[in-house]
Amino acid sequence: MNLKKSLLGIAVVFSAVVLASCGSSSNKSSSSSSSSKTTTSSKSGSYQVTGQTNDSEYAGVIKNGKYLTSKSRGVTANQDSNLMNLKSFETGLQDISKTQFSTTKYVFQEGQYLSKSTVENWLGRKTKSNTTGLNPASNGSTEPTKRNPIYLQSIEEQDYMQKSGSKLKLSGVTIGLAMNSVDYYRKTTYGAQYETDISDATLEKEGKAMAKEVLARLRKRAALKNVPIVIALYKQASNDSLIGGHYVTYSVSNGDSIKKWKALDIQNVVFPLETGETAPNTNDADAFSNFKSEVESFFPNLSGVTAQAQYKNGSLQGMNVSITTQFYSETEIKSFTQFLADQAEKYLPSGVKTDITVSSTTDGVQSFLSRKSSGKSFTTHVFGSY
């Protein structure tokens, strides 16, 4: 259990399967450029935009010299103990946004239209005192199969701006609805925890009904009346899962109604596979197995070697490898990192973003390796004591 929590913590810091590149010193290859495009000002007096490290990422909004943060980030219906859900919920939503709002034409702004109190009310159950609650009213039952569960766990807002003369103008909004696949609850305060399983069909049905209501509420706001609004449904992974959830469908609305949903074929997999599990591509599972065997045979002082991989339409999109060591010597870590770079290049699937995090159960992250989807060699960085 401690190892599992450790791996989760590492993964949250460095990944949501496909990680942002880490600026680093290289023991294997020269590090990629981390210089940003020149930061430009909107010349509105109080707004600026950050630079871009590359055209595949959005520039962000700066207001009064500070990054503009979300008004409601982190608000959830219940405490979510699967940290990977929180990370992949945000990053996956931005991936969907990129299909509608080009990174070269739009600027990303953290959600500014849904306040913390608004989101808290929407995530609550519908009651006489909270008529805006999107989750169903309690039916009084506490039995797992008879009660009305909490379907909606979290709401994420992302705003997309465009330059209009000397100002930034809101030109699109993306909303993520995180839906529970399992609703955890207690019959009494501090009592035992119970679970209500929610089927995929029910999750999608409830999510689409909530999306319709959310769209109607957003359209009542003057600033959101005429902009494109994307709403995406995210399926939360269970609390005991080593992987986060994934998006299942999304819609794009230019009016007052949702006319069409686009299904997403996304699957998260943990390597090594458990008995009876299969991966969309068995070659990837075999490749990781060979990599794991080589690493463990060469360096015996390892507590675990696992990987989280994501597939879209059956095709591998990225892999995040977590390795937990029992090393204490910095020279051991350097040698191990160099060895990893060679073995990863030899065995792990090419053509996909791949990150490897090496950490100790006691001392935290020790080294980090990364390869872009278009790269061959790994960029590496060993964290020293200075």
Buried (B, 14 or more C-beta within 10 A) or exposed (E): EEEEEBBBBBBBBBBBBBBBBBBBEBBBBEBBEEEEEEEEEBEBEEBBBBEBBEEEBBBBBBBEEEEBEBBBBEBBBEEBEBBBBBBBBBBBBBBBBBEBBEBEEBBBBBBBBBEEEBBBBBBBBBEEEBEBBBBBEBEEEBEEEEBBBBBBBBBBBBBBBBBEEEEBEBBBBBBBBBBBBBBBBEEEEEEEEBEBEBEEEBBBEBBBEBBBEBBEBBBEEEEBEEBBBBBBBBBBBBBEBBBBBBBBBBBBBEEEEBEEBEEBEBBBBBBEBEEEEEBBBEEBBEBBBBBBEBBBEEBEEBBBBBBBBBBBEEEBBBBBBBBBBEBEEBEBBBBBBBBBBEBBBEBBBEEBBBBBBBBBEEEEBBBBBBBBEEBEBBBBBBBEEE
